Amino acid sequence: MLPSQHEELARDEITSISKSYDTKTRVQSSPRLVFVESKVSWKKIASRSTFSRYSGEILDTFEDSSQIDLSITKPESFVCRTINLSSKKIGTSLERQVGGILKKKWDSQVSLSNPHLTVYVIVTDDKKYLGIADNIVTPVHPIKSVKHPHEIDMKLGRCVVNLSQLNEGKTLCDPFCGTGTILLEAESMGINAIGIDYDKIMCKITSKNLAANGFRSRVINSQYNKMLDFKDEIDGIVTDLPYGISSRSSIPPQRLVKDFLSIIPKRKKLVMVYKKGLEVEEMNKAKKYEIYRHKSLTRVIGVLS
């Protein structure tokens, strides 16, 4: 299940994770739901995804609760949860009906706090789905010991790494690494990372944040064009361009974006976060998502293959 806010971004994040492991992944979706048919497990996707709210395995659809027949191994305990995505109000009666049918079938304990199995009854305007999850999987974010008020937040940092479609063993470069959020999220998922920043203080902060997690990503105090020294080593570039007082460059912001894009190595996927209003022609072909922060700041995520 997806959040109502940033739904397209959430859907594409899940698709990107799935396809990074299985290029033959098939994805179908409806409002607030995304269905993935892939050789990669739902638990793997859920452990990486920032935005998915509920995850599990869809087993069946039904019209009437009397039709329910979950042919699975009897759980020691379970709980039934209703997720209403329809335009109508639904009380607790359906949840109680399904729970009663399953309890009679399984003769299992009902546990509201720590069930061995969660049964999801998902109601949309078109269908009713039955799903299960034998545990609740959520991403584990790394520790951020030193922060900065203008840094990218951890959830969004994880999302942009996932949009790069890089998985374990691949190498990511962040040429404006700041306090290291993107490096931290990448390495927490088994992705190698190289960080570059022209600000010595930021490089020191990044190194402290990496050390707090026992991570070993390289951090280099240099200009962004230093990434060309590693162009044969890196598989993708993921970065959050500095803006406002965080940008101490003498180059005007739009010129910085243009110059940066001009040196991106060919055939390297780019995921770039930047302030709305800094659009340049080179990003016309990018898939874009807008993240509203406040009245003077909307950030854009651009994904360019």
C-alpha positions in Angstrom: 0.0 0.0 0.0 1.2 3.5 -0.9 0.8 6.8 0.9 -1.6 9.3 -0.6 1.2 11.9 -0.8 3.9 11.4 -3.4 2.1 8.3 -4.7 3.8 8.3 -8.1 7.2 8.6 -6.5 6.4 5.8 -4.1 5.2 3.6 -7.0 8.3 4.3 -9.1 10.6 3.6 -6.1 9.1 0.2 -5.7 9.3 -0.5 -9.4 13.0 0.6 -9.5 13.9 -1.6 -6.5 12.2 -4.6 -8.2 13.8 -4.1 -11.6 17.2 -3.6 -10.1 17.1 -7.3 -9.2 14.8 -8.7 -11.9 14.5 -6.9 -15.2 11.5 -9.0 -16.1 9.5 -7.7 -13.1 5.9 -7.0 -14.0 4.1 -4.1 -12.2 0.4 -3.3 -12.1 -1.1 -0.6 -10.0 -4.3 1.0 -8.9 -4.8 4.0 -6.6 -2.7 3.5 -3.5 -1.8 0.0 -4.5 1.1 -1.5 -6.5 1.2 -5.2 -7.4 4.7 -6.6 -8.2 5.2 -10.0 -10.0 8.9 -10.7 -9.6 11.5 -13.2 -8.5 12.6 -10.8 -5.8 10.6 -11.3 -2.6 8.3 -8.7 -1.2 10.3 -8.6 2.0 13.4 -7.5 0.1 11.5 -4.7 -1.6 9.9 -3.6 1.7 13.2 -3.6 3.5 14.5 -1.0 1.0 11.4 1.1 0.2 11.0 4.4 1.9 7.3 5.0 1.1 5.5 1.7 1.2 3.1 1.7 4.2 2.0 -1.9 4.2 3.6 -4.8 2.3 2.9 -8.5 1.9 1.6 -11.2 -0.5 -1.8 -10.9 -2.2 -3.4 -14.4 -2.2 -6.9 -13.9 -3.5 -9.8 -11.6 -4.2 -13.4 -12.1 -3.0 -16.9 -10.7 -3.4 -18.4 -11.9 -0.2 -16.7 -12.9 3.1 -18.4 -16.3 3.0 -16.2 -17.1 0.0 -12.9 -16.7 1.9 -10.8 -19.8 1.9 -7.1 -19.2 2.7 -5.3 -22.4 1.9 -2.2 -21.8 3.9 -0.5 -23.4 6.9 -2.3 -22.7 10.1 -0.6 -19.9 12.0 0.0 -20.0 15.7 -1.7 -16.6 16.0 -3.0 -14.0 13.7 -4.8 -10.7 13.4 -7.1 -9.3 10.7 -6.7 -5.7 9.5 -8.9 -3.9 7.1 -7.4 -1.3 4.7 -10.1 0.9 3.2 -9.1 2.5 -0.1 -12.6 2.8 -1.4 -14.7 6.0 -1.6 -17.2 4.5 1.0 -16.9 4.4 4.7 -16.4 0.9 6.1 -16.8 0.0 9.7 -15.3 -3.0 11.6 -17.9 -5.5 10.6 -16.0 -6.9 7.6 -12.8 -7.2 9.6 -14.8 -9.1 12.3 -16.5 -11.3 9.7 -13.2 -12.3 8.1 -11.5 -12.7 11.4 -14.3 -15.0 12.7 -14.2 -17.2 9.5 -10.4 -17.6 9.8 -10.5 -18.3 13.5 -13.1 -21.1 13.0 -11.1 -22.5 10.1 -7.7 -22.4 11.8 -8.6 -22.5 15.5 -5.7 -20.1 16.0 -5.2 -17.5 18.7 -6.0 -13.9 17.8 -3.1 -11.6 18.8 -3.5 -7.9 18.4 0.0 -6.9 19.4 2.3 -9.6 18.2 0.7 -12.0 15.7 2.6 -14.6 13.8 0.5 -13.7 10.7 -1.3 -10.5 9.7 -4.2 -10.9 7.3 -5.0 -7.8 5.3 -8.5 -7.2 3.9 -8.0 -4.5 1.3 -11.1 -2.8 0.0 -11.1 -0.6 -3.2 -14.0 0.7 -5.2 -13.6 -2.3 -7.6 -12.3 -5.2 -5.6 -11.7 -6.8 -2.3 -8.2 -8.3 -1.8 -6.9 -10.8 0.8 -3.2 -10.4 1.6 -0.9 -11.8 4.3 2.4 -10.9 5.9 4.2 -13.1 8.4 6.1 -10.2 9.8 6.2 -6.4 9.4 9.2 -5.3 7.3 10.4 -1.7 7.5 13.7 -0.1 6.3 16.4 0.5 8.9 18.0 3.9 8.5 21.6 4.4 9.5 22.7 6.6 12.3 23.2 10.3 11.6 25.4 11.6 14.4 26.0 15.1 13.0 23.3 16.9 11.0 22.9 20.1 9.0 19.7 22.2 8.6 19.8 22.1 4.8 20.6 18.5 4.3 18.4 16.0 2.5 16.3 14.0 4.9 17.1 10.3 5.4 13.8 9.0 3.9 14.2 11.0 0.7 17.9 10.1 0.6 17.0 6.4 0.6 14.4 7.0 -2.1 16.8 8.7 -4.5 19.3 5.8 -4.1 16.5 3.4 -4.9 15.5 5.3 -8.0 19.0 4.8 -9.3 18.3 1.0 -9.6 21.6 0.1 -8.1 21.8 -2.9 -5.8 24.4 -4.7 -3.7 28.0 -4.6 -5.0 27.4 -1.6 -7.4 29.1 1.7 -6.8 27.4 5.1 -6.5 29.0 8.5 -6.6 27.6 11.6 -4.8 29.7 14.6 -6.0 28.0 17.0 -3.6 27.9 14.7 -0.6 27.3 17.3 2.1 26.8 15.5 5.5 26.7 12.1 3.7 23.0 11.2 3.8 23.1 9.6 0.4 26.3 7.7 1.1 24.9 6.4 4.4 21.7 5.2 2.9 23.6 3.6 0.0 26.0 1.7 2.1 23.3 0.6 4.5 21.8 -1.3 1.5 25.1 -2.8 0.5 25.9 -0.3 -2.3 29.5 1.0 -2.5 29.7 4.7 -2.4 32.2 7.5 -3.2 31.5 11.0 -1.8 33.0 14.3 -3.0 32.5 17.8 -1.6 34.5 21.0 -2.0 33.8 22.0 1.6 36.4 20.5 4.1 34.0 20.8 7.0 31.3 18.8 5.2 33.8 16.1 4.4 34.7 15.9 8.1 31.1 15.6 9.1 30.4 12.9 6.4 33.4 11.0 7.7 32.1 11.2 11.3 28.6 10.0 10.2 30.1 7.1 8.2 32.3 6.1 11.2 29.3 6.1 13.5 27.9 3.3 11.4 31.1 1.4 10.8 30.9 2.4 7.1 33.9 2.8 4.8 32.7 4.9 1.9 35.4 7.1 0.4 35.1 10.8 1.0 37.2 13.2 -1.1 37.6 17.0 -0.6 37.5 18.3 -4.1 35.3 19.8 -6.8 32.5 17.8 -8.4 34.6 17.1 -11.6 36.7 14.8 -9.5 34.2 12.2 -10.2 35.7 11.8 -13.7 38.7 10.1 -12.1 36.3 7.3 -11.1 34.0 7.2 -14.1 35.0 3.6 -15.0 34.4 2.5 -11.4 31.0 4.1 -10.7 27.6 2.7 -11.9 25.5 5.7 -11.1 25.4 9.2 -9.8 23.0 10.2 -7.0 23.2 13.7 -5.5 21.4 16.6 -3.9 22.7 19.9 -5.4 23.5 22.6 -2.9 21.3 25.6 -2.8 20.9 28.9 -0.9 23.4 29.4 1.9 24.5 25.8 1.5 25.9 26.7 -1.9 29.2 28.6 -1.4 30.2 28.4 -5.0 30.8 31.6 -6.9 29.1 30.0 -9.9 25.4 31.0 -10.3 23.1 28.1 -9.4 21.7 27.5 -12.9 25.2 27.6 -14.4 26.4 25.1 -11.8 23.6 22.7 -12.8 24.5 23.1 -16.5 28.2 22.7 -15.9 27.6 19.6 -13.7 25.4 18.0 -16.3 27.9 18.6 -19.1 30.4 16.3 -17.5 28.2 13.4 -16.5 29.8 10.2 -17.9 27.9 8.5 -20.7 25.7 5.5 -19.9 25.6 6.4 -16.2 22.2 6.8 -14.5 21.7 10.1 -12.8 19.3 10.9 -10.0 19.6 14.6 -9.0 17.7 16.6 -6.4 17.6 20.3 -7.1 15.6 23.4 -6.3 12.7 24.1 -8.5 13.5 27.0 -10.9 16.9 25.6 -11.8 15.6 23.7 -14.8 18.0 23.5 -17.8 17.5 22.0 -21.3 19.7 19.0 -20.5 17.0 17.7 -18.0 14.1 17.9 -20.4 14.1 14.1 -20.9 14.3 13.4 -17.2 11.5 11.8 -15.2 10.7 14.4 -12.6 8.9 14.5 -9.2 8.2 17.6 -7.1 8.6 17.6 -3.3 7.0 20.7 -1.7 8.8 21.8 1.4 7.5 25.3 2.1 6.3 28.4 0.1 9.8 29.3 -0.9 11.2 25.9 -1.6 10.0 23.0 -3.8 12.6 20.4 -4.6 12.7 18.4 -7.8 14.0 14.9 -8.2 15.1 14.3 -11.8 16.0 10.8 -13.0 18.0 10.6 -16.2 19.2 7.4 -17.8 
